[in-house]
């Protein structure tokens, strides 16, 4: 694994500079709890072992253009009644996109989709109430635009280092002070949470817990009738507008997993079909025709040579 994106001295400086983060211990607990699912989310995307360091929580005392020395990709998200901003430096977001072989917007959404979901689940558990989440479109902001974002005293920045192979990126969450207030459980909610915990305690002590009786009534189902066979076959035009995927198979081969992992550009391998043989036209995995490859207006096309009989093409047709 690569070295941490933050040295221990930098981490200590962040913690000391951030002031007292103890009042936000529940928030820190939620972020730590979310890392279990988040790490698994990353591990599905990558063949290398992924490790996430953090969370490192600090109070924001400068504008965001000072904290991020380049353009950044920002993805707003709502959890419960609060808004937070997931932030990636633009070059690191592009690095992650190149590694996954996808577009920048898709890569950023892929990073934060699972992360925000697990964070919302953790906050719901910590606060004792369901907190739904919603993601917005990621946008690229210049340093000047970052500097124009309002930063109120008491807002937090939560940093993580996501490392795999020889790569590391820093994933940040900017949380305005107003959001922290909306995420904190109110006294009435704390009391309600204590009331909800009383029922399991009563069961452990053997005391009976009564619930109001449920209204029960008998379900009545009408009899299902089958199609009248005397009316003949159902018309095929009822399903003629159903979309089907048509696949033209030039050939196929079998590889071991090791051979598949060793594939590189310009690698060639033989298909299990002699050159010049017609290709197969498949629908839902079933061969419906034989054809030859042609070129139509600079695009590949096929010319049908032979069609499988209708009774074999359409399951359930007469004669099957």
C-alpha positions in Angstrom: 0.0 0.0 0.0 1.2 3.5 -0.7 2.1 5.9 2.1 -0.7 7.9 3.7 -1.6 11.0 1.8 -1.2 12.9 5.1 1.8 12.6 7.4 1.3 12.0 11.1 2.5 15.5 11.8 -0.1 16.9 9.4 -2.8 14.8 11.0 -1.8 16.0 14.4 -1.8 19.6 13.1 -5.2 19.2 11.6 -6.6 17.8 14.8 -5.1 20.6 17.0 -6.0 23.3 14.5 -9.6 22.1 14.3 -10.2 22.9 17.9 -12.6 21.0 20.1 -14.2 18.4 17.8 -15.5 16.4 20.8 -19.0 18.0 20.6 -19.2 16.2 17.2 -18.3 12.8 18.5 -21.5 11.4 17.2 -20.7 12.7 13.7 -17.2 11.2 13.9 -18.7 7.9 15.0 -21.1 7.9 12.1 -18.3 8.5 9.6 -16.2 5.7 11.1 -19.1 3.3 11.0 -19.8 4.2 7.3 -16.2 3.2 6.4 -17.0 -0.6 6.6 -19.6 -0.4 3.9 -17.7 2.2 1.9 -14.5 0.2 1.8 -16.5 -2.8 0.5 -18.1 -0.4 -2.1 -14.6 0.5 -3.4 -13.4 -3.0 -3.3 -16.1 -4.1 -5.7 -14.8 -1.5 -8.2 -11.1 -2.3 -8.0 -8.9 -5.4 -8.3 -6.5 -4.1 -5.7 -6.9 -3.9 -2.0 -8.4 -0.6 -0.9 -7.7 1.1 2.4 -9.4 4.2 3.7 -7.7 6.3 6.4 -9.7 8.7 8.5 -12.0 10.4 9.2 -9.9 13.5 10.1 -12.3 16.1 11.4 -11.3 19.8 11.5 -13.2 23.1 11.9 -13.0 25.2 8.8 -11.3 28.5 9.6 -10.5 29.6 6.0 -12.4 29.8 2.7 -12.4 26.7 0.6 -10.1 28.2 -2.0 -7.4 28.2 0.6 -8.1 24.6 1.6 -8.1 23.3 -2.0 -5.3 24.7 -4.0 -6.8 23.8 -7.4 -10.1 23.4 -9.1 -12.4 20.8 -7.4 -15.3 18.6 -8.3 -18.1 19.2 -5.8 -21.2 17.0 -5.4 -23.9 18.4 -3.1 -26.0 15.8 -1.1 -28.8 15.9 1.3 -29.0 13.6 4.3 -32.1 14.2 6.4 -32.7 17.9 6.6 -29.0 18.8 6.2 -26.8 19.5 3.2 -23.2 18.5 2.8 -20.7 18.8 -0.1 -18.5 16.0 -1.2 -15.3 17.4 -2.6 -12.5 16.0 -4.7 -9.5 17.8 -6.2 -10.0 17.9 -10.0 -6.7 16.2 -10.8 -7.5 13.4 -8.3 -11.0 13.0 -9.6 -9.6 12.7 -13.2 -7.0 10.2 -11.9 -9.8 8.0 -10.4 -11.8 8.2 -13.6 -8.8 7.2 -15.7 -8.2 4.2 -13.4 -11.7 3.0 -13.8 -11.8 3.7 -17.5 -14.9 6.0 -17.4 -15.9 9.6 -17.6 -15.2 12.1 -14.8 -18.9 12.7 -13.9 -19.5 8.9 -13.7 -16.4 8.3 -11.6 -17.4 11.0 -9.0 -20.9 9.7 -8.8 -19.6 6.1 -8.4 -17.3 7.3 -5.5 -20.0 9.1 -3.5 -23.1 7.1 -4.3 -22.2 4.2 -2.0 -20.4 6.5 0.5 -23.3 8.8 1.1 -25.7 5.8 1.4 -23.6 4.2 4.1 -23.1 7.6 5.8 -26.9 8.2 5.9 -27.5 4.7 7.4 -24.9 5.4 10.1 -26.3 8.8 10.9 -29.8 7.3 11.1 -28.5 4.7 13.6 -26.5 7.2 15.7 -29.4 9.7 15.9 -32.1 7.2 16.3 -34.2 8.4 13.4 -34.4 7.6 9.7 -32.5 10.1 7.6 -33.0 9.7 3.8 -30.4 10.9 1.4 -30.4 12.5 -2.0 -27.5 13.2 -4.4 -27.2 16.1 -6.8 -25.2 16.4 -10.0 -21.4 16.8 -9.5 -20.0 20.1 -10.8 -16.5 21.4 -11.4 -15.7 24.6 -9.5 -12.7 26.9 -10.0 -10.7 28.1 -7.1 -12.4 31.5 -7.4 -15.8 29.8 -7.2 -14.7 27.8 -4.2 -13.7 31.0 -2.5 -17.2 32.4 -3.0 -18.9 29.5 -1.1 -20.1 30.7 2.3 -18.1 29.3 5.2 -19.6 30.0 8.6 -17.7 29.6 11.8 -18.2 26.1 13.3 -18.5 24.4 9.9 -16.5 21.2 9.5 -14.3 19.5 7.0 -14.0 15.7 7.2 -11.0 14.3 5.3 -10.3 10.7 4.2 -7.3 9.2 2.3 -8.4 6.5 -0.1 -5.4 4.4 -1.1 -5.0 1.4 -3.5 -1.9 0.0 -5.2 0.4 3.0 -5.6 -2.4 5.6 -5.7 -4.0 7.8 -3.1 -6.8 10.4 -3.4 -8.2 12.7 -0.7 -12.0 12.6 -0.3 -13.5 15.4 1.7 -16.9 16.4 3.0 -17.6 20.0 3.8 -20.5 20.2 6.4 -22.0 23.7 7.1 -22.7 24.6 10.7 -26.4 24.7 9.9 -26.4 21.1 8.8 -24.7 20.0 12.1 -27.6 21.6 14.0 -30.2 19.7 11.9 -28.4 16.4 12.4 -28.1 16.7 16.2 -31.0 14.9 17.9 -33.4 17.2 19.8 -34.2 16.5 23.4 -37.7 15.2 22.5 -36.1 12.7 20.1 -33.7 11.6 22.8 -36.6 11.0 25.2 -38.5 9.1 22.5 -35.4 7.0 21.8 -35.2 6.1 25.5 -38.9 5.1 25.4 -38.3 2.8 22.4 -35.5 1.1 24.3 -37.7 0.4 27.3 -39.6 -2.4 25.6 -36.6 -4.6 24.9 -35.5 -4.0 28.5 -39.0 -5.1 29.8 -38.7 -8.3 27.8 -35.3 -9.0 29.3 -36.8 -8.7 32.8 -39.7 -11.0 32.0 -42.4 -8.3 32.2 -45.3 -8.7 29.8 -45.5 -6.1 27.0 -49.0 -5.7 25.6 -49.9 -4.3 22.1 -53.4 -3.4 21.0 -55.2 -6.2 19.1 -55.0 -6.1 15.3 -58.1 -6.2 13.2 -58.1 -9.5 11.2 -60.5 -10.4 8.4 -60.7 -13.2 6.0 -59.2 -12.5 2.5 -61.6 -13.3 -0.4 -60.0 -14.2 -3.8 -61.9 -14.3 -7.0 -61.4 -17.4 -9.2 -58.9 -17.1 -12.0 -60.1 -18.2 -15.4 -57.9 -19.6 -18.1 -58.1 -18.5 -21.8 -60.8 -20.2 -23.8 -59.0 -22.8 -25.9 -62.0 -23.0 -28.3 -61.2 -19.5 -29.6 -57.9 -20.7 -31.2 -54.5 -19.2 -30.8 -54.0 -15.8 -29.3 -52.9 -13.2 -31.9 -49.2 -12.7 -32.1 -49.7 -8.9 -32.8 -50.4 -8.5 -29.1 -46.6 -8.7 -28.4 -45.2 -7.5 -31.8 -44.1 -4.2 -30.2 -41.9 -5.9 -27.6 -38.3 -4.9 -27.9 -35.7 -7.7 -28.2 -31.9 -7.6 -28.3 -30.5 -9.1 -31.5 -26.9 -10.3 -31.3 -24.8 -11.3 -34.2 -22.1 -13.8 -33.0 -19.0 -14.0 -35.2 -17.7 -16.8 -33.1 -16.7 -17.8 -29.6 -13.9 -19.3 -27.6 -13.1 -20.5 -24.1 -10.4 -19.0 -21.9 -9.1 -19.6 -18.4 -9.2 -16.7 -15.9 -5.4 -16.4 -16.2 -5.6 -16.0 -20.0 -8.3 -13.4 -19.7 -6.3 -11.3 -17.2 -3.2 -11.5 -19.5 -5.0 -9.9 -22.5 -3.3 -6.8 -23.8 -3.8 -4.5 -26.8 -2.9 -6.3 -30.1 -3.4 -9.7 -28.5 -5.0 -12.2 -31.0 -6.8 -15.4 -30.3 -8.7 -17.9 -32.5 -12.4 -18.3 -32.5 -14.1 -21.7 -32.7 -15.5 -21.1 -36.2 -13.7 -21.6 -39.5 -13.1 -18.5 -41.5 -15.8 -17.8 -44.1 -18.6 -19.6 -42.2 -21.8 -17.7 -41.8 -22.4 -15.8 -38.5 -25.3 -16.7 -36.2 -28.1 -14.2 -35.4 -29.2 -14.7 -31.8 -32.3 -13.5 -29.9 -32.5 -14.2 -26.2 -29.6 -16.7 -26.7 -31.5 -18.7 -29.4 -30.2 -18.9 -32.9 -32.9 -17.6 -35.4 -30.9 -17.2 -38.6 -27.6 -17.6 -40.4 -26.1 -14.6 -42.1 -23.0 -13.2 -43.8 -21.2 -9.9 -42.8 -21.6 -6.9 -45.1 -20.8 -3.2 -45.0 -23.7 -0.8 -45.3 -22.9 3.0 -45.4 -19.5 2.4 -43.7 -21.2 0.4 -40.9 -21.1 -3.3 -40.4 -24.3 -5.1 -41.4 -25.5 -8.6 -42.2 -27.3 -10.3 -45.0 -29.6 -13.1 -44.0 -28.8 -16.4 -45.7 -31.0 -18.9 -43.9 -33.8 -18.5 -41.3 -34.7 -21.0 -38.6 -38.3 -22.3 -39.1 -40.9 -20.3 -37.2 -41.9 -23.2 -34.9 -38.3 -23.3 -33.7 -37.9 -19.5 -33.5 -41.0 -18.8 -31.4 -41.6 -21.1 -28.4 -45.3 -22.0 -28.1 -46.0 -21.6 -31.8 -48.0 -24.4 -33.6 -45.9 -27.6 -34.0 -43.8 -27.1 -30.9 
